[in-house]
Amino acid sequence: MDTMRTIEPTADELAEGRRLRRKKQATNLAIDVFLLIVSIMMLLPLVFLVANAFKTPAEMLSWPPTIIPRDPTIANFSAVLGETPLLRWIGNSIAFAVLSTIAIVATSAIAGYVFGKFRFRTMNILFALFLATAIVPFEVYMIPLYFQAKSLGILNSLWGLLLGYLVMSFGIFLVRQNVIHSIPDELLEAARIDGAGEFWIFFRIVLPLLRGALGALAVLAFFQAWTAFAWPMIVATTRSSYTIEVGLALFQTGFTVDLGRLSAASATVLIPSILLFVLLRRNFVQGVASTGLKE
Amino acid sequence: MLKRKRFIFAMLAILPTLAIFAYVRLYPIADTLRLSLYQWNILSKNKPFIGLANFRELMGDHLFLDALINTTIIAFGVLALTIPMALVIAALIFHRTRSRMAGFYETAVFIPHVVSLVPAAMAWKWIFDARLGPLNALLDFFGIPMQSWLFDPVLSVICIIVLCSWQALGYAVLIYLVGFKNLPVSLYEAAKLDGASGRQSFWHLSIPMLKPITLYVSVVTLVSGFNVYAQAFVLASDAQGAPGRQVRVLVLDMLENSFRNYRVGYAASEAVVLLVIVLALTLIQFSMLREKGKA
């Protein structure tokens, strides 16, 4: 009889199960509502920024603020494009970010591989050196670096911007970590026994296996340069050499500038970078997530 | 012989990266330390060694102390806002991992972290704007007196904390999510069998188990808080185009001493103070982690 009861639940037990399930559904609904509100609050400033870009000065003042402009105008955009070399700044930022990404991916791939697979004492000492300086924030040493750029004669140029963004300690750790975990020694040894040269091994075996990690690193490096502020601020001081961040920041200090135009300029920058992020989200999340896993 | 060949390859491969690293990181870090002991005015030819005189002067420099206090308040303010919120949001997103909305929540919370700093700050500049901003309109709607958010020394610090937290939150949530995904499921099942509610598991299981993650995120948040610059530059610049008059932060004070007052040695000593703060925070993190390992 007892065994029968455990197999066949009584009406009471069924009701209890339904009640629990309903309670769980209610909890989940409450959590979803809360998270939805948080998500909207996080996005709202950006949504308004884009909306404001299309508003007339009169509508900017209206309360409550509208999300879809009543009579959308592109006057703000044409005014900004007429007043500032906005497209030039965006071009500078793209060139800077792309070159920095290439440099960081290249240096990190090579150094990460060597530190991961060539355990000589010299290499360990060098790696310790990289590790020790990784915690020093860029802001601490950017002033001497500025004077180095100055003596090289590359202030106000793409190369000057690039000087601060050629290597990334985290990129080296990321690649090293991946090399250790996902490239077995046996594979490399087998290639060596078959007579493969070290360079061939690096380009034909190691790099293809690191594609995922390098993709994540590339996205991180690109956004790091794209959003850089302090370094471009001191290195690029002529209007034509500004990056978009510096150009916008200085543009907004002029006191004749109104918020509609600022919003238009900001939206021009924001929309492509948000789209890019949404497209590359997986890579990005993978890269950032691995920053927290360096135990 | 083979080992020797491999060593030569490793050295050759690491050499370009090492050279770049030495030039753009090791040298300027060393130079910062060296310059902090010199009195170097860009305009004058000689650069006398003055020992710790720069640091002694810093201790009595009102502008510097002002910057140090503001920066510390901002860094800890961001920490206090970000960590608890990130922990709760990450726990809830993790709870809803299997729902279709999880990806949206994650993306929405994370977008403010990746978008360009200056355009995003511009959105907040509008929100806080005394005349046009929705914040004051909202206050007015409820009959609360309007505030000049960005022109009051106390309120503008709060505005910067809000902006920085909005940006830092996504990163913290993402790292916490990684932490939640790595927690052992069996432990939660055991707790559930023992009759623990979701809330009890959160307090007595998740929070203690995530302590290393909390420490890591806290230090990262504090360090980036101490390096705050762009946010203060955009939000707290006044109409005359003299940025940072309202809220002086460390990086701004440093750059001003170096490039406006031409006192490079003095600015370097400020950079050393920043470095010491960052090192101290990192040491605290490591020693707390070790303590946890012993227990």
Interface residues (C-beta under 8 A of the other chain):
Chain A: T27 N28 I31 D32 F34 L35 L36 V38 S39 I40 M42 L43 P45 L46 F48 L49 N52 M60 L61 W63 P64 P65 T107 I110 A111 Y113 V114 F115 F118 F120 T122 M123 L126 L129 F130 T133 I135 V136 P137 F138 E139 V140 Y141 M142 I143 P144 L145 F147 Q148 L163 G164 L166 V167 R192 E198 F199 F202 F223 W226 T227 F229 A230 M233 I234 I244 E245 L248 A249 Q252 T253 G254 F255 L259 L262 S263 A265 S266 A267 V269 L270 S273 I274 F277 V278 R281 F284 V285 V288 A289 T291 G292 L293 E295
Chain B: L2 K5 R6 F7 F9 A10 M11 A13 I14 P16 T17 L18 I20 F21 Y23 V24 R25 L26 Y27 P28 I29 D31 T32 L35 I89 L92 I93 H95 R96 S99 M101 F104 Y105 E106 T107 A108 V109 F110 I111 P112 V114 V115 S116 L117 V118 P119 A120 M122 A123 W124 K125 W126 I127 D129 L132 P134 A137 F141 W166 L169 G170 Y171 L174 I175 L177 V178 G179 G198 P212 I213 Y216 V217 V223 F226 N227 Y229 A230 F233 V234 S237 A239 Q240 G241 P243 V251 M254 L255 S258 F259 V264 A267 A268 A271 V272 L274 L275 V278 L279 T282
